[in-house]
Amino acid sequence: METPSELNGLRSSIDNLDAALVHILAERFRCTRQVGKLKARLQLPAADPAREERQIERLRSLAKAASLDPDFAEKFLAFIIKEVIRHHDFTRQANVDV
Amino acid sequence: METPSELNGLRSSIDNLDAALVHILAERFRCTRQVGKLKARLQLPAADPAREERQIERLRSLAKAASLDPDFAEKFLAFIIKEVIRHHDFTRQANVDV
């Protein structure tokens, strides 16, 4: 199927945004890995529910300002957190910061 | 609990990266909404499995280059696609581009 140039243009934007998402996610995992190591070294408690609560509220607020469904933003954070925990399980570290 | 400055620094990075993710996701949904409208207007077929296949392969490759688990990148794309389809359901548009 021949695609019109307007569609190709939008798809190029989507591809660029996806590349940005992948690289930012890679950097975010670098940070959470460092947090895991730091917490293990300092013998800090693994979870910080107050921090997580603040993260959720902040992301919902940012999403609203950007006209993104805040429920989606919250689901998105939960999705990433699940992966962070899975990574920590892999590395057998109990000290999770999400 | 008092948090050490090194931990606070990492958390600030995570917060900045999360804000970037939210804004890029908002822009991505703007693009897929436009694609939906364009496809409806031009009466183009709703799905394009070949395009989706290329997106998956490209994201996996980008993930590998960024030391991100390619399986996670693929799951991440599937997660977003699910939301795009849900959005399209909301707007009663059948023409989905993910």
N, CA and C atoms of all chains as a GROMACS GRO file, in nm:
protein
  588
    1MET      N    1   0.084  -0.120   0.000
    1MET     CA    2   0.000   0.000   0.000
    1MET      C    3   0.088   0.126   0.000
    2GLU      N    4   0.056   0.219  -0.086
    2GLU     CA    5   0.129   0.345  -0.086
    2GLU      C    6   0.074   0.433   0.027
    3THR      N    7   0.164   0.486   0.107
    3THR     CA    8   0.116   0.569   0.218
    3THR      C    9   0.131   0.716   0.182
    4PRO      N   10   0.028   0.797   0.212
    4PRO     CA   11   0.039   0.940   0.182
    4PRO      C   12   0.147   1.006   0.265
    5SER      N   13   0.201   1.116   0.213
    5SER     CA   14   0.316   1.178   0.279
    5SER      C   15   0.281   1.229   0.420
    6GLU      N   16   0.154   1.269   0.438
    6GLU     CA   17   0.114   1.318   0.571
    6GLU      C   18   0.123   1.206   0.675
    7LEU      N   19   0.082   1.087   0.635
    7LEU     CA   20   0.091   0.971   0.725
    7LEU      C   21   0.237   0.935   0.752
    8ASN      N   22   0.318   0.936   0.647
    8ASN     CA   23   0.460   0.907   0.667
    8ASN      C   24   0.526   1.006   0.762
    9GLY      N   25   0.486   1.132   0.752
    9GLY     CA   26   0.540   1.235   0.840
    9GLY      C   27   0.506   1.207   0.985
   10LEU      N   28   0.380   1.172   1.010
   10LEU     CA   29   0.337   1.142   1.148
   10LEU      C   30   0.409   1.018   1.200
   11ARG      N   31   0.427   0.920   1.113
   11ARG     CA   32   0.497   0.798   1.155
   11ARG      C   33   0.643   0.827   1.187
   12SER      N   34   0.704   0.918   1.114
   12SER     CA   35   0.843   0.956   1.146
   12SER      C   36   0.849   1.021   1.284
   13SER      N   37   0.749   1.105   1.314
   13SER     CA   38   0.746   1.166   1.448
   13SER      C   39   0.731   1.059   1.555
   14ILE      N   40   0.641   0.964   1.533
   14ILE     CA   41   0.620   0.856   1.631
   14ILE      C   42   0.750   0.776   1.650
   15ASP      N   43   0.819   0.748   1.540
   15ASP     CA   44   0.946   0.674   1.552
   15ASP      C   45   1.050   0.753   1.630
   16ASN      N   46   1.057   0.883   1.607
   16ASN     CA   47   1.152   0.966   1.683
   16ASN      C   48   1.117   0.968   1.831
   17LEU      N   49   0.988   0.982   1.860
   17LEU     CA   50   0.946   0.986   2.000
   17LEU      C   51   0.973   0.851   2.068
   18ASP      N   52   0.952   0.742   1.995
   18ASP     CA   53   0.980   0.609   2.053
   18ASP      C   54   1.129   0.592   2.083
   19ALA      N   55   1.214   0.643   1.995
   19ALA     CA   56   1.359   0.635   2.020
   19ALA      C   57   1.394   0.714   2.146
   20ALA      N   58   1.331   0.831   2.160
   20ALA     CA   59   1.356   0.913   2.281
   20ALA      C   60   1.309   0.837   2.405
   21LEU      N   61   1.192   0.774   2.398
   21LEU     CA   62   1.140   0.699   2.514
   21LEU      C   63   1.236   0.587   2.554
   22VAL      N   64   1.286   0.513   2.456
   22VAL     CA   65   1.377   0.402   2.485
   22VAL      C   66   1.504   0.453   2.555
   23HIS      N   67   1.558   0.563   2.505
   23HIS     CA   68   1.682   0.613   2.565
   23HIS      C   69   1.660   0.670   2.705
   24ILE      N   70   1.547   0.735   2.725
   24ILE     CA   71   1.518   0.788   2.859
   24ILE      C   72   1.493   0.674   2.956
   25LEU      N   73   1.423   0.572   2.909
   25LEU     CA   74   1.401   0.454   2.995
   25LEU      C   75   1.533   0.387   3.032
   26ALA      N   76   1.624   0.378   2.934
   26ALA     CA   77   1.755   0.317   2.963
   26ALA      C   78   1.826   0.396   3.073
   27GLU      N   79   1.819   0.527   3.064
   27GLU     CA   80   1.883   0.612   3.165
   27GLU      C   81   1.815   0.598   3.301
   28ARG      N   82   1.681   0.587   3.299
   28ARG     CA   83   1.607   0.570   3.425
   28ARG      C   84   1.650   0.439   3.494
   29PHE      N   85   1.668   0.333   3.418
   29PHE     CA   86   1.712   0.206   3.479
   29PHE      C   87   1.855   0.217   3.531
   30ARG      N   88   1.937   0.296   3.463
   30ARG     CA   89   2.073   0.320   3.516
   30ARG      C   90   2.063   0.382   3.654
   31CYS      N   91   1.973   0.480   3.668
   31CYS     CA   92   1.956   0.548   3.798
   31CYS      C   93   1.904   0.453   3.904
   32THR      N   94   1.800   0.375   3.872
   32THR     CA   95   1.744   0.288   3.975
   32THR      C   96   1.842   0.176   4.014
   33ARG      N   97   1.926   0.135   3.920
   33ARG     CA   98   2.031   0.037   3.957
   33ARG      C   99   2.128   0.099   4.057
   34GLN      N  100   2.165   0.225   4.031
   34GLN     CA  101   2.256   0.293   4.125
   34GLN      C  102   2.191   0.308   4.262
   35VAL      N  103   2.061   0.341   4.262
   35VAL     CA  104   1.989   0.354   4.389
   35VAL      C  105   1.992   0.221   4.464
   36GLY      N  106   1.972   0.112   4.392
   36GLY     CA  107   1.973  -0.021   4.455
   36GLY      C  108   2.106  -0.048   4.523
   37LYS      N  109   2.214  -0.017   4.450
   37LYS     CA  110   2.348  -0.039   4.506
   37LYS      C  111   2.373   0.049   4.627
   38LEU      N  112   2.331   0.176   4.616
   38LEU     CA  113   2.352   0.271   4.725
   38LEU      C  114   2.277   0.228   4.851
   39LYS      N  115   2.151   0.188   4.833
   39LYS     CA  116   2.071   0.146   4.949
   39LYS      C  117   2.130   0.020   5.014
   40ALA      N  118   2.181  -0.069   4.931
   40ALA     CA  119   2.242  -0.191   4.986
   40ALA      C  120   2.366  -0.153   5.068
   41ARG      N  121   2.447  -0.060   5.011
   41ARG     CA  122   2.571  -0.020   5.077
   41ARG      C  123   2.542   0.051   5.210
   42LEU      N  124   2.440   0.138   5.211
   42LEU     CA  125   2.408   0.217   5.330
   42LEU      C  126   2.310   0.145   5.423
   43GLN      N  127   2.273   0.023   5.384
   43GLN     CA  128   2.175  -0.055   5.461
   43GLN      C  129   2.048   0.023   5.490
   44LEU      N  130   2.000   0.091   5.386
   44LEU     CA  131   1.875   0.166   5.398
   44LEU      C  132   1.757   0.072   5.372
   45PRO      N  133   1.640   0.106   5.428
   45PRO     CA  134   1.524   0.020   5.404
   45PRO      C  135   1.492   0.011   5.254
   46ALA      N  136   1.443  -0.106   5.214
   46ALA     CA  137   1.421  -0.133   5.071
   46ALA      C  138   1.317  -0.039   5.011
   47ALA      N  139   1.200  -0.036   5.070
   47ALA     CA  140   1.089   0.039   5.010
   47ALA      C  141   1.069   0.173   5.081
   48ASP      N  142   1.011   0.268   5.010
   48ASP     CA  143   0.979   0.398   5.068
   48ASP      C  144   0.840   0.439   5.015
   49PRO      N  145   0.735   0.388   5.082
   49PRO     CA  146   0.600   0.410   5.030
   49PRO      C  147   0.564   0.558   5.018
   50ALA      N  148   0.618   0.642   5.105
   50ALA     CA  149   0.587   0.786   5.098
   50ALA      C  150   0.644   0.845   4.970
   51ARG      N  151   0.765   0.805   4.936
   51ARG     CA  152   0.828   0.851   4.811
   51ARG      C  153   0.743   0.807   4.690
   52GLU      N  154   0.700   0.682   4.693
   52GLU     CA  155   0.622   0.630   4.580
   52GLU      C  156   0.489   0.706   4.566
   53GLU      N  157   0.428   0.735   4.679
   53GLU     CA  158   0.302   0.812   4.678
   53GLU      C  159   0.323   0.950   4.614
   54ARG      N  160   0.435   1.013   4.652
   54ARG     CA  161   0.465   1.145   4.594
   54ARG      C  162   0.489   1.134   4.444
   55GLN      N  163   0.557   1.027   4.402
   55GLN     CA  164   0.585   1.009   4.258
   55GLN      C  165   0.454   0.997   4.179
   56ILE      N  166   0.360   0.920   4.233
   56ILE     CA  167   0.232   0.900   4.164
   56ILE      C  168   0.159   1.034   4.151
   57GLU      N  169   0.149   1.108   4.262
   57GLU     CA  170   0.076   1.235   4.258
   57GLU      C  171   0.141   1.333   4.161
   58ARG      N  172   0.274   1.336   4.162
   58ARG     CA  173   0.346   1.428   4.075
   58ARG      C  174   0.323   1.392   3.928
   59LEU      N  175   0.332   1.263   3.896
   59LEU     CA  176   0.313   1.221   3.756
   59LEU      C  177   0.171   1.249   3.710
   60ARG      N  178   0.073   1.227   3.797
   60ARG     CA  179  -0.066   1.256   3.761
   60ARG      C  180  -0.083   1.405   3.730
   61SER      N  181  -0.020   1.486   3.812
   61SER     CA  182  -0.029   1.631   3.793
   61SER      C  183   0.040   1.675   3.663
   62LEU      N  184   0.159   1.620   3.636
   62LEU     CA  185   0.229   1.651   3.510
   62LEU      C  186   0.148   1.605   3.390
   63ALA      N  187   0.086   1.488   3.402
   63ALA     CA  188   0.006   1.434   3.291
   63ALA      C  189  -0.110   1.528   3.261
   64LYS      N  190  -0.180   1.571   3.365
   64LYS     CA  191  -0.293   1.663   3.344
   64LYS      C  192  -0.248   1.787   3.269
   65ALA      N  193  -0.135   1.843   3.311
   65ALA     CA  194  -0.084   1.966   3.247
   65ALA      C  195  -0.050   1.942   3.101
   66ALA      N  196  -0.014   1.818   3.066
   66ALA     CA  197   0.025   1.786   2.928
   66ALA      C  198  -0.090   1.723   2.849
   67SER      N  199  -0.211   1.730   2.904
   67SER     CA  200  -0.329   1.670   2.839
   67SER      C  201  -0.312   1.520   2.814
   68LEU      N  202  -0.247   1.454   2.907
   68LEU     CA  203  -0.234   1.308   2.902
   68LEU      C  204  -0.324   1.253   3.013
   69ASP      N  205  -0.393   1.143   2.984
   69ASP     CA  206  -0.481   1.081   3.083
   69ASP      C  207  -0.401   1.048   3.210
   70PRO      N  208  -0.435   1.110   3.325
   70PRO     CA  209  -0.356   1.084   3.448
   70PRO      C  210  -0.362   0.938   3.492
   71ASP      N  211  -0.474   0.870   3.464
   71ASP     CA  212  -0.481   0.727   3.497
   71ASP      C  213  -0.379   0.648   3.416
   72PHE      N  214  -0.361   0.689   3.290
   72PHE     CA  215  -0.261   0.622   3.208
   72PHE      C  216  -0.122   0.646   3.265
   73ALA      N  217  -0.094   0.770   3.305
   73ALA     CA  218   0.038   0.802   3.362
   73ALA      C  219   0.065   0.717   3.486
   74GLU      N  220  -0.039   0.698   3.567
   74GLU     CA  221  -0.021   0.616   3.688
   74GLU      C  222   0.003   0.469   3.651
   75LYS      N  223  -0.072   0.418   3.553
   75LYS     CA  224  -0.052   0.280   3.506
   75LYS      C  225   0.089   0.263   3.449
   76PHE      N  226   0.134   0.368   3.378
   76PHE     CA  227   0.265   0.366   3.316
   76PHE      C  228   0.374   0.355   3.424
   77LEU      N  229   0.361   0.435   3.530
   77LEU     CA  230   0.459   0.428   3.640
   77LEU      C  231   0.457   0.289   3.703
   78ALA      N  232   0.337   0.234   3.724
   78ALA     CA  233   0.326   0.101   3.784
   78ALA      C  234   0.396  -0.003   3.695
   79PHE      N  235   0.381   0.013   3.566
   79PHE     CA  236   0.443  -0.079   3.469
   79PHE      C  237   0.595  -0.075   3.481
   80ILE      N  238   0.649   0.046   3.491
   80ILE     CA  239   0.795   0.060   3.503
   80ILE      C  240   0.844   0.006   3.637
   81ILE      N  241   0.769   0.037   3.743
   81ILE     CA  242   0.808  -0.007   3.877
   81ILE      C  243   0.817  -0.160   3.881
   82LYS      N  244   0.719  -0.226   3.818
   82LYS     CA  245   0.718  -0.372   3.812
   82LYS      C  246   0.848  -0.422   3.749
   83GLU      N  247   0.891  -0.352   3.644
   83GLU     CA  248   1.013  -0.393   3.574
   83GLU      C  249   1.136  -0.367   3.661
   84VAL      N  250   1.135  -0.255   3.733
   84VAL     CA  251   1.248  -0.224   3.823
   84VAL      C  252   1.261  -0.335   3.926
   85ILE      N  253   1.148  -0.376   3.983
   85ILE     CA  254   1.150  -0.482   4.085
   85ILE      C  255   1.200  -0.612   4.024
   86ARG      N  256   1.156  -0.642   3.902
   86ARG     CA  257   1.201  -0.764   3.833
   86ARG      C  258   1.354  -0.761   3.814
   87HIS      N  259   1.405  -0.642   3.774
   87HIS     CA  260   1.550  -0.626   3.758
   87HIS      C  261   1.622  -0.652   3.890
   88HIS      N  262   1.564  -0.596   3.998
   88HIS     CA  263   1.627  -0.612   4.128
   88HIS      C  264   1.626  -0.758   4.170
   89ASP      N  265   1.517  -0.829   4.136
   89ASP     CA  266   1.511  -0.972   4.166
   89ASP      C  267   1.624  -1.045   4.093
   90PHE      N  268   1.645  -1.005   3.968
   90PHE     CA  269   1.751  -1.066   3.888
   90PHE      C  270   1.886  -1.051   3.958
   91THR      N  271   1.910  -0.930   4.008
   91THR     CA  272   2.040  -0.903   4.065
   91THR      C  273   2.045  -0.939   4.214
   92ARG      N  274   1.937  -0.999   4.261
   92ARG     CA  275   1.927  -1.044   4.400
   92ARG      C  276   1.953  -0.933   4.502
   93GLN      N  277   1.908  -0.815   4.464
   93GLN     CA  278   1.916  -0.704   4.560
   93GLN      C  279   1.777  -0.682   4.615
   94ALA      N  280   1.771  -0.664   4.744
   94ALA     CA  281   1.640  -0.643   4.804
   94ALA      C  282   1.606  -0.494   4.811
   95ASN      N  283   1.705  -0.410   4.786
   95ASN     CA  284   1.685  -0.267   4.812
   95ASN      C  285   1.632  -0.195   4.688
   96VAL      N  286   1.504  -0.180   4.685
   96VAL     CA  287   1.437  -0.129   4.566
   96VAL      C  288   1.399   0.018   4.584
   97ASP      N  289   1.430   0.096   4.486
   97ASP     CA  290   1.380   0.233   4.480
   97ASP      C  291   1.325   0.249   4.341
   98VAL      N  292   1.203   0.298   4.330
   98VAL     CA  293   1.137   0.296   4.200
   98VAL      C  294   1.116   0.436   4.147
   99MET      N  295   1.269   0.949   5.791
   99MET     CA  296   1.406   0.904   5.763
   99MET      C  297   1.483   1.012   5.688
  100GLU      N  298   1.603   1.040   5.732
  100GLU     CA  299   1.686   1.136   5.659
  100GLU      C  300   1.752   1.062   5.542
  101THR      N  301   1.742   1.121   5.424
  101THR     CA  302   1.801   1.054   5.307
  101THR      C  303   1.935   1.117   5.274
  102PRO      N  304   2.036   1.035   5.244
  102PRO     CA  305   2.168   1.090   5.210
  102PRO      C  306   2.160   1.167   5.078
  103SER      N  307   2.250   1.262   5.061
  103SER     CA  308   2.244   1.352   4.944
  103SER      C  309   2.261   1.275   4.813
  104GLU      N  310   2.339   1.165   4.818
  104GLU     CA  311   2.359   1.087   4.695
  104GLU      C  312   2.226   1.026   4.649
  105LEU      N  313   2.148   0.978   4.744
  105LEU     CA  314   2.017   0.920   4.711
  105LEU      C  315   1.924   1.029   4.659
  106ASN      N  316   1.925   1.145   4.726
  106ASN     CA  317   1.840   1.255   4.680
  106ASN      C  318   1.875   1.297   4.537
  107GLY      N  319   2.004   1.297   4.506
  107GLY     CA  320   2.047   1.334   4.371
  107GLY      C  321   1.994   1.237   4.266
  108LEU      N  322   2.005   1.108   4.297
  108LEU     CA  323   1.954   1.007   4.203
  108LEU      C  324   1.803   1.020   4.187
  109ARG      N  325   1.735   1.046   4.298
  109ARG     CA  326   1.589   1.061   4.290
  109ARG      C  327   1.549   1.183   4.208
  110SER      N  328   1.627   1.290   4.217
  110SER     CA  329   1.600   1.408   4.133
  110SER      C  330   1.614   1.372   3.986
  111SER      N  331   1.717   1.293   3.953
  111SER     CA  332   1.734   1.249   3.814
  111SER      C  333   1.613   1.166   3.770
  112ILE      N  334   1.571   1.073   3.854
  112ILE     CA  335   1.455   0.988   3.820
  112ILE      C  336   1.331   1.076   3.798
  113ASP      N  337   1.312   1.175   3.884
  113ASP     CA  338   1.196   1.264   3.868
  113ASP      C  339   1.203   1.342   3.737
  114ASN      N  340   1.321   1.390   3.701
  114ASN     CA  341   1.336   1.462   3.574
  114ASN      C  342   1.308   1.370   3.456
  115LEU      N  343   1.360   1.249   3.462
  115LEU     CA  344   1.339   1.154   3.352
  115LEU      C  345   1.191   1.118   3.341
  116ASP      N  346   1.124   1.104   3.456
  116ASP     CA  347   0.980   1.073   3.452
  116ASP      C  348   0.900   1.187   3.389
  117ALA      N  349   0.939   1.310   3.420
  117ALA     CA  350   0.870   1.425   3.360
  117ALA      C  351   0.890   1.424   3.209
  118ALA      N  352   1.012   1.392   3.165
  118ALA     CA  353   1.040   1.382   3.020
  118ALA      C  354   0.954   1.272   2.958
  119LEU      N  355   0.946   1.157   3.024
  119LEU     CA  356   0.865   1.046   2.971
  119LEU      C  357   0.720   1.087   2.954
  120VAL      N  358   0.664   1.153   3.055
  120VAL     CA  359   0.523   1.195   3.048
  120VAL      C  360   0.500   1.289   2.930
  121HIS      N  361   0.591   1.384   2.912
  121HIS     CA  362   0.571   1.481   2.804
  121HIS      C  363   0.590   1.417   2.666
  122ILE      N  364   0.684   1.326   2.654
  122ILE     CA  365   0.702   1.258   2.525
  122ILE      C  366   0.582   1.167   2.496
  123LEU      N  367   0.531   1.101   2.598
  123LEU     CA  368   0.412   1.018   2.578
  123LEU      C  369   0.293   1.103   2.535
  124ALA      N  370   0.278   1.220   2.597
  124ALA     CA  371   0.167   1.309   2.559
  124ALA      C  372   0.178   1.347   2.412
  125GLU      N  373   0.298   1.376   2.368
  125GLU     CA  374   0.320   1.412   2.227
  125GLU      C  375   0.294   1.292   2.136
  126ARG      N  376   0.335   1.174   2.180
  126ARG     CA  377   0.310   1.053   2.100
  126ARG      C  378   0.160   1.030   2.080
  127PHE      N  379   0.081   1.052   2.186
  127PHE     CA  380  -0.063   1.034   2.173
  127PHE      C  381  -0.124   1.141   2.082
  128ARG      N  382  -0.067   1.261   2.082
  128ARG     CA  383  -0.112   1.363   1.988
  128ARG      C  384  -0.093   1.313   1.844
  129CYS      N  385   0.023   1.253   1.819
  129CYS     CA  386   0.052   1.202   1.684
  129CYS      C  387  -0.043   1.088   1.646
  130THR      N  388  -0.063   0.992   1.736
  130THR     CA  389  -0.149   0.878   1.698
  130THR      C  390  -0.295   0.923   1.683
  131ARG      N  391  -0.336   1.025   1.757
  131ARG     CA  392  -0.471   1.079   1.736
  131ARG      C  393  -0.483   1.137   1.595
  132GLN      N  394  -0.379   1.211   1.552
  132GLN     CA  395  -0.381   1.269   1.418
  132GLN      C  396  -0.383   1.159   1.312
  133VAL      N  397  -0.305   1.054   1.336
  133VAL     CA  398  -0.304   0.940   1.242
  133VAL      C  399  -0.444   0.881   1.231
  134GLY      N  400  -0.512   0.865   1.344
  134GLY     CA  401  -0.648   0.810   1.344
  134GLY      C  402  -0.742   0.893   1.257
  135LYS      N  403  -0.734   1.026   1.277
  135LYS     CA  404  -0.820   1.117   1.199
  135LYS      C  405  -0.786   1.109   1.050
  136LEU      N  406  -0.656   1.108   1.022
  136LEU     CA  407  -0.611   1.105   0.882
  136LEU      C  408  -0.658   0.976   0.812
  137LYS      N  409  -0.642   0.864   0.880
  137LYS     CA  410  -0.683   0.736   0.820
  137LYS      C  411  -0.834   0.732   0.797
  138ALA      N  412  -0.908   0.789   0.892
  138ALA     CA  413  -1.054   0.792   0.875
  138ALA      C  414  -1.090   0.877   0.753
  139ARG      N  415  -1.024   0.993   0.741
  139ARG     CA  416  -1.053   1.085   0.631
  139ARG      C  417  -1.019   1.023   0.496
  140LEU      N  418  -0.904   0.954   0.490
  140LEU     CA  419  -0.858   0.896   0.362
  140LEU      C  420  -0.912   0.753   0.340
  141GLN      N  421  -0.993   0.707   0.436
  141GLN     CA  422  -1.048   0.571   0.430
  141GLN      C  423  -0.938   0.466   0.408
  142LEU      N  424  -0.832   0.482   0.485
  142LEU     CA  425  -0.722   0.385   0.480
  142LEU      C  426  -0.752   0.269   0.574
  143PRO      N  427  -0.694   0.152   0.547
  143PRO     CA  428  -0.719   0.038   0.636
  143PRO      C  429  -0.672   0.068   0.779
  144ALA      N  430  -0.744   0.013   0.874
  144ALA     CA  431  -0.720   0.045   1.015
  144ALA      C  432  -0.581   0.000   1.061
  145ALA      N  433  -0.551  -0.125   1.041
  145ALA     CA  434  -0.426  -0.180   1.094
  145ALA      C  435  -0.323  -0.196   0.983
  146ASP      N  436  -0.196  -0.194   1.025
  146ASP     CA  437  -0.085  -0.214   0.930
  146ASP      C  438   0.016  -0.305   0.999
  147PRO      N  439  -0.007  -0.436   0.994
  147PRO     CA  440   0.078  -0.531   1.069
  147PRO      C  441   0.226  -0.521   1.030
  148ALA      N  442   0.254  -0.491   0.902
  148ALA     CA  443   0.394  -0.481   0.859
  148ALA      C  444   0.463  -0.363   0.928
  149ARG      N  445   0.391  -0.252   0.939
  149ARG     CA  446   0.444  -0.135   1.010
  149ARG      C  447   0.473  -0.171   1.156
  150GLU      N  448   0.379  -0.240   1.219
  150GLU     CA  449   0.396  -0.275   1.361
  150GLU      C  450   0.516  -0.368   1.380
  151GLU      N  451   0.533  -0.461   1.287
  151GLU     CA  452   0.646  -0.553   1.294
  151GLU      C  453   0.779  -0.476   1.286
  152ARG      N  454   0.784  -0.378   1.196
  152ARG     CA  455   0.905  -0.295   1.182
  152ARG      C  456   0.930  -0.214   1.309
  153GLN      N  457   0.822  -0.163   1.370
  153GLN     CA  458   0.837  -0.085   1.494
  153GLN      C  459   0.899  -0.170   1.605
  154ILE      N  460   0.849  -0.293   1.618
  154ILE     CA  461   0.900  -0.383   1.723
  154ILE      C  462   1.049  -0.410   1.701
  155GLU      N  463   1.086  -0.445   1.578
  155GLU     CA  464   1.227  -0.478   1.550
  155GLU      C  465   1.317  -0.357   1.575
  156ARG      N  466   1.268  -0.240   1.533
  156ARG     CA  467   1.348  -0.118   1.550
  156ARG      C  468   1.368  -0.086   1.699
  157LEU      N  469   1.260  -0.096   1.776
  157LEU     CA  470   1.271  -0.066   1.921
  157LEU      C  471   1.364  -0.166   1.991
  158ARG      N  472   1.355  -0.293   1.953
  158ARG     CA  473   1.443  -0.393   2.014
  158ARG      C  474   1.589  -0.360   1.984
  159SER      N  475   1.615  -0.317   1.862
  159SER     CA  476   1.751  -0.284   1.822
  159SER      C  477   1.802  -0.159   1.896
  160LEU      N  478   1.715  -0.057   1.907
  160LEU     CA  479   1.752   0.064   1.982
  160LEU      C  480   1.778   0.030   2.128
  161ALA      N  481   1.695  -0.058   2.184
  161ALA     CA  482   1.710  -0.095   2.324
  161ALA      C  483   1.846  -0.162   2.347
  162LYS      N  484   1.879  -0.257   2.259
  162LYS     CA  485   2.008  -0.326   2.273
  162LYS      C  486   2.123  -0.225   2.273
  163ALA      N  487   2.118  -0.129   2.181
  163ALA     CA  488   2.224  -0.028   2.171
  163ALA      C  489   2.234   0.056   2.297
  164ALA      N  490   2.120   0.071   2.368
  164ALA     CA  491   2.118   0.155   2.489
  164ALA      C  492   2.130   0.071   2.616
  165SER      N  493   2.166  -0.057   2.602
  165SER     CA  494   2.176  -0.150   2.716
  165SER      C  495   2.046  -0.161   2.795
  166LEU      N  496   1.935  -0.156   2.722
  166LEU     CA  497   1.804  -0.179   2.784
  166LEU      C  498   1.757  -0.316   2.736
  167ASP      N  499   1.694  -0.391   2.825
  167ASP     CA  500   1.644  -0.524   2.791
  167ASP      C  501   1.547  -0.514   2.671
  168PRO      N  502   1.582  -0.575   2.556
  168PRO     CA  503   1.494  -0.564   2.439
  168PRO      C  504   1.354  -0.622   2.461
  169ASP      N  505   1.345  -0.724   2.546
  169ASP     CA  506   1.212  -0.779   2.578
  169ASP      C  507   1.128  -0.674   2.651
  170PHE      N  508   1.194  -0.598   2.739
  170PHE     CA  509   1.121  -0.492   2.808
  170PHE      C  510   1.074  -0.387   2.708
  171ALA      N  511   1.161  -0.349   2.613
  171ALA     CA  512   1.123  -0.249   2.514
  171ALA      C  513   1.002  -0.297   2.434
  172GLU      N  514   1.000  -0.424   2.401
  172GLU     CA  515   0.886  -0.477   2.325
  172GLU      C  516   0.758  -0.477   2.410
  173LYS      N  517   0.771  -0.515   2.536
  173LYS     CA  518   0.655  -0.512   2.627
  173LYS      C  519   0.604  -0.368   2.644
  174PHE      N  520   0.699  -0.276   2.650
  174PHE     CA  521   0.666  -0.135   2.666
  174PHE      C  522   0.585  -0.085   2.546
  175LEU      N  523   0.629  -0.120   2.425
  175LEU     CA  524   0.554  -0.081   2.305
  175LEU      C  525   0.414  -0.142   2.306
  176ALA      N  526   0.405  -0.269   2.345
  176ALA     CA  527   0.274  -0.335   2.351
  176ALA      C  528   0.182  -0.264   2.450
  177PHE      N  529   0.240  -0.220   2.561
  177PHE     CA  530   0.164  -0.148   2.664
  177PHE      C  531   0.107  -0.018   2.608
  178ILE      N  532   0.189   0.055   2.533
  178ILE     CA  533   0.144   0.182   2.476
  178ILE      C  534   0.040   0.158   2.367
  179ILE      N  535   0.064   0.056   2.283
  179ILE     CA  536  -0.029   0.025   2.174
  179ILE      C  537  -0.167  -0.006   2.231
  180LYS      N  538  -0.168  -0.082   2.341
  180LYS     CA  539  -0.295  -0.115   2.406
  180LYS      C  540  -0.371   0.013   2.444
  181GLU      N  541  -0.295   0.109   2.495
  181GLU     CA  542  -0.357   0.236   2.536
  181GLU      C  543  -0.405   0.314   2.414
  182VAL      N  544  -0.328   0.312   2.305
  182VAL     CA  545  -0.368   0.381   2.182
  182VAL      C  546  -0.501   0.324   2.134
  183ILE      N  547  -0.512   0.191   2.135
  183ILE     CA  548  -0.635   0.126   2.089
  183ILE      C  549  -0.752   0.164   2.180
  184ARG      N  550  -0.725   0.168   2.311
  184ARG     CA  551  -0.828   0.206   2.407
  184ARG      C  552  -0.876   0.348   2.378
  185HIS      N  553  -0.782   0.440   2.349
  185HIS     CA  554  -0.816   0.577   2.315
  185HIS      C  555  -0.903   0.580   2.190
  186HIS      N  556  -0.865   0.499   2.091
  186HIS     CA  557  -0.941   0.497   1.967
  186HIS      C  558  -1.082   0.444   1.992
  187ASP      N  559  -1.091   0.346   2.082
  187ASP     CA  560  -1.224   0.295   2.118
  187ASP      C  561  -1.308   0.407   2.177
  188PHE      N  562  -1.244   0.486   2.263
  188PHE     CA  563  -1.314   0.597   2.327
  188PHE      C  564  -1.373   0.691   2.222
  189THR      N  565  -1.292   0.721   2.121
  189THR     CA  566  -1.336   0.820   2.023
  189THR      C  567  -1.414   0.754   1.908
  190ARG      N  568  -1.439   0.626   1.926
  190ARG     CA  569  -1.517   0.548   1.828
  190ARG      C  570  -1.457   0.554   1.688
  191GLN      N  571  -1.325   0.560   1.684
  191GLN     CA  572  -1.258   0.554   1.555
  191GLN      C  573  -1.201   0.414   1.539
  192ALA      N  574  -1.219   0.358   1.423
  192ALA     CA  575  -1.168   0.223   1.401
  192ALA      C  576  -1.028   0.226   1.343
  193ASN      N  577  -0.984   0.344   1.300
  193ASN     CA  578  -0.859   0.350   1.223
  193ASN      C  579  -0.740   0.372   1.315
  194VAL      N  580  -0.678   0.264   1.348
  194VAL     CA  581  -0.574   0.266   1.451
  194VAL      C  582  -0.435   0.260   1.386
  195ASP      N  583  -0.349   0.348   1.428
  195ASP     CA  584  -0.207   0.339   1.392
  195ASP      C  585  -0.132   0.352   1.522
  196VAL      N  586  -0.042   0.261   1.545
  196VAL     CA  587   0.018   0.256   1.677
  196VAL      C  588   0.166   0.293   1.674
   0.00000   0.00000   0.00000
